[in-house]
Amino acid sequence: MNWDDTRLFLALARSGSARATAAEQGISHSTVTRRVEHLESDLGARLFDRDVRGYRLTGAGELMMKSALRAEEALLAAERQLQGRDAQLTGEIRFTTANVIAMRLIMDDLVEFTRLYPEIDLNVMTSDDSLNLSRREADVALRIMRRSSSPPEDLIGRKLVTIKSCYYASKAYLAENDPDRSNSSARWIGWDDFERFPAWVKASPFPRLPVYGRLNDVMLQAEAASRGLGLTVLPCFFGDRVEELQRVPNCEPYSSYDIWMLTHPDLRDAARMRTFRTFIAESIERKHGRLVGKPELEHG
């Protein structure tokens, strides 16, 4: 049986009037009568006697009423239990973000969250796939997204900050390969580029320097640059804290990406989700200086 039809049966049995039931349910009178007839056909039994006084339960209808009431009560009890659970700071939170954010920006905050809320089971998954939430593989995501992009329409998004990036290299590499020289031997570390002078190189302060190799992970880029492979582009919150790297002289940070907090609409009102989102958003706000390339402005 379709529960919607059973729920309509209960409403009609209580009111005794197809018109009153239609008004209560926000549907037409003909829809009420059609769905009741469909339910009776499925069950192979007449549930109501119809006369000028309205709808009265038959013997079969009385039996159906008892079963339907038990089903209704079970569903209402489950709803109350689930709502009560969601009002408490317990249960699992599946959180996904980029590896560099988890490890180099908010790890201390994640540890602090688990200390403050020991009954919440925090499950952290590093990934750059925004579709995780759409497939319900995660509950909350912290994503680095291009400034021209928007979150998927089926998710609830909140932009937390526009971050800045800059150009980095090791001190030894810059001493041996001055990128400002006309005959410089310096080169860029490639991401996933198949050309020597991709668009991001042409837009950089050193458009004549070619790309070498392909390392499509920000932490790989930093490690390779630290060991002297070449110049790299890194978010300031990360690059400024890699001891072996320095900003390339005379290069200023530039706005590159936004950090978005994303969640699935079905989960936005659960207490543990609200608490976690607020906690992470406040953590990002405290790190605003670092995120925009001015760590001296960081507070909290």
N, C-alpha and C positions, 0 to 999 in steps of 0.2 A: 504493500500500500504506500501511496505517496503521503508523506507527513503533512504537506500543505492541505491536501484534501481531508485528512483526518482532523486537522486543526479547524478547518471550515465546518466539518461535521459537528465538532464540539460547540462551536459558536452558534450554529443553527439550532442545535438541541437546547442550548441555554436560552436563546431568545424566542424560539418558536416562530420566527418571522423571517422570510427570505429577504424582505426589503430592509428590515432592521439589521440583519447580518451583512447585507451588501453595503449599507452605510457605514457600519462599524469597520468592515474590512477594506473599504475604499475601492470596491469593485461593483460591477453592475448586477442587477437582479437576475438577469439571464445567466450570468457567469456562475452565480450561486447555485441555481437550479441545475445547470448543466454539469457542474462538478459533483454535485450530490448524486445525480443520476449515474455519472461515470463511476463513482465509488460503489454504488449499489450494484452496478453491472459487474465490476471487478470481483465483488464479494459473492455475487449470486444470491443476494438477499435484499428484501425491501426493508429499509431502515426507518422510513417515516410514512405515516398516514397523512395525506394532504386533505384538508377540508377548509371551510370558510374561516375557521378559527386559527388556521395556520398549519404548522408542522408539529405532529406528535409522534414520539418514538413508538415503533412497533416492538414486539418481543425481541426480535433480532437486533433492533436498535438499542434496546436496553443492555443487551450483552455487549454490543459494540461500545456503548457508552462506558461501561466498566473498564474495558481494556484500554480505551482511548484515554481515560482519566489517569490510569496507571502510567501509560506512556508519557503523558503530559507532565506528571509529577516527577518522573525520572529525569526528563529533559530539564525541567526547571531546577531540580536539585543539582544536576551536573553544572548548569549555568551558574548557580550560586557558588558552588565550590570553585569553579574556575575563576569567577570574578573575585572571590575572596583571595585566591592564590595570587592573582595579578595585582592585588592591592598590597601585597606583602613583598618585601625585598628578599625574595628567595627565587630559586630556579636558575635556569641556564640562560646566558647571553652569548650568542654566537657573533663574534666581532671580526670583521675582516678589514684589512688595510694593507698598504704597501709595506714591504719588508723594511725599507729605510725609515718610514714613519714609526713603525713599531719598535725598531731597535735603537734608532738614533734620535727620536724626538719624544716619545711618550712612554717608554718602558717604565721609568720610575713612577709615572702616574698610574699605569696599569697595576703595578705592584701595590701602590698605595690604595687603589680602589678595592683590591681583594682583601687588604687588611681592614679597611673600613666596613666592608660588607661581606663577611665570611660565609654567609648563607647563599650568596650568588656565585654560581659556577661559571667563571669567565673562560670561554673557549675562543682563543685567538688564532685566526687563520690568515696568513699573509698571501695576498693575491692582488692583482691589478684588474681583475674581472668584475666590472660593475654589474654583470648579470647575476652574480651570486645571490643578490637580494631578490631579484625577480623569480628565481627558481626556489626561493625560500631556503637556500643553503646557508644563509646568514641572516641575522636580525638587524645589525647596524653596521654601516661601512663608513670609513673615513677615506675619502678618495682625493687624489691629486688629479685635477681635470684641466684641460686646456681652457683658456679664458673664453674662447668663443663657443664652448660647448655647454650643454645643459644636461641635468640628470634625466634618466628615463622617466617618461610620463607616469608610469605606474608606481613610482617611488616618491616619497616625501623628501625633499632636499632643503638643506640650509647651508648657504655659503658662509664659511667661518672667516676666511682671510684670503687675500691675494698675496701669494708668496713671491719672493724674488730669487733670481739665480745670478750666478756670476761665472767668470772664467778662472780656472785653477790649473796649477802645475806644481811640480816639486821645485824647491829652491835650486837644486843642482841642475835640473833640466833647463830652467830659465837662464841660469848662468852660462850654460853651454849652447843654448838655442834661443837667442833673443828674438822673439817674434816680431819686434819692430824693425829689425834689419831687413833691407831690401833683398838680400840673398840668404835670409834665414833658413835654417834646416829644420825649424820647428814644424810640427804637424799635429793635426787634431786626432783624437781617438774617436773612431766612428761608433755610431750606435747601431742602427740597422740599415745603414745607407749602402747603396750599390754604386754610388758615383763619388768622384773625388771632391766635388765642390757642391754639396747639397745646399738647399735653400738656407738652412740655419747657419752654415759657414759663410755664405754670401752676405748674410745680415749681421755677421759678427764684426768686431774691430779688425779681424785678420782674414779677410775674404780670399786672399791669395794663397793661404796655407791649405794643403790638401788633407784629406781624411785618410787615416790608415787603420785597417782592421775594423771589426764590428764587435762591440761589447754592449749588449742591449740591456744592461742592468746597472743602476746607478752606483751600487756598492762595488761592482766589478770595475766600473770606470774610475772610481776613486782609488781603488787598490792599484790599478794599472798606472794611473797618473803618479801615484806616490812612488812607484818603482821606476819612473822615468820613461814611460811609453809615449807620452805626449801631453798636449793640452786637453782639458776636458771642461764640460759645462755641468755644473752641479747646483742644486738648490742651496742657498746660503746657509740654511739651518744645519745642513750636513757638511758642506765643504769647509765652512769656517772652523769646524771642530775636528778636522782631520789634521793631526799634528804635522805630518810630512808635507802638507800642501799649503800653498799661499795663493792669494788672488793675483792674477796677472797684473802687473803694474799698469796704472792709468786706465783700468777697466772699472766701470761702475756697475753695481747690481741693476738689473732690469726686471720689470714685472713679467712673469712667465706663466704661472699656473694659479689656479684657485684650489683651496682645500674645501671640500664639501662634506657635510655630514648627511648620510642617506639612511633611510629606514623604510621598512615596509608599512603601508597604511594600517594593516591589521594589527600591528604590534605597537603603535605609537602611544597608546594609553596605558600600557602595562607599567606598573610602578617601577620595576627594576630597569626597564628600558628608558623611561624618562630620567631616572636618577643617573644612569650611565651616560646618556647623551649630554645632560647638564654638566656632569663631572668632566667629560672629555672636552666639551666646548670651553669651559673655564680654564682647563689646562692649556688649550691652544691660545686663548686670549693672553694668558700669562707669558707666553713665549712669543708674543707679537714682534718684539724687537728682533729676535733671532730670525724669525720667518721673513722679515723684510730687509734683512741684511744689516741690521743695526743692533747687535747683541747688547750694547750698552743700555738700550731702552727696555730690556727685559725686566719684568717686575714680578713680585710674588714668590 
